[in-house]
């Protein structure tokens, strides 16, 4: 029988080297509050289970490090009644330092699983040079993570997507996909047995970057996607930055719009009964 995980000890080790400044403490509290509110507002905790288990996915990027740190902080303070299993999918990218994450997990005492699958060779073989790898890479990765979640008894896969990811996806869907859609905070897979959760979907990317940097997380760059110039997602991110610079608060307003859809003011006939929309009026004669 395995010993219970001491999340308080893990959190102490994680924040031991963090700055003892007012600015960092404010950032830490803000990120905890935002994630906690998102988890609550979107019903991310499966209340049908006595203690759900989450598969928290780490790529080695700033966002996923921040995700795990925030969840561990919530857990250590009794605000997250779930068990956490960190998971890294080693996709065998050339030059990937596969020792960094296991060493980091071990030093902190974080329970983890490293899943090794050579999706890199599949993606580079199937996708012509110069084309975007992201779509196929994402599908392969998601299928593997669903399997790992089932094997580990996890009801949810937890990802580190943030506000800018949601907005860039929204813009890409409008301009290239011809639909109004973004990244949902909570998604049920097609099989109906695993949810995909994004507790940071309302959190600013810049805050996550400051947070992971302050914690000294060993960032691993993604050389697969980062090597391709002109990706649509990068272009959308650049446009968002330009809009924000021109009109501060634009990103916040756009994110708010995603939660305040009005079907009657769109053109989707499946969402709103336009044919059934007729004036009722009264029976009095109109002069």
Protein Blocks (a to p, Z undefined) as FASTA:
>chain_A
ZZdddfklmmmmmmmmpccbfklmmmmmmmmmmmmmmmmmnopacfkbfbdcdddddehi
aklmmmmmmmmmmmmnopaccddddddddehighiafklmmmmmmmnopacddddddfkl
mmmmmpcghiafklmmmmmmmmmmmmmmmmnopabdcdfbdfklmmmmmmmmmmmnopac
dddfbdcdfkopaccddfklmpcfklmmmmmmmnopacdddfklmmpghiaklmmmmmmm
mmmmmmghklmmmmmmmmmccfklmcbfklpcfklmccfbjmbdcZZ
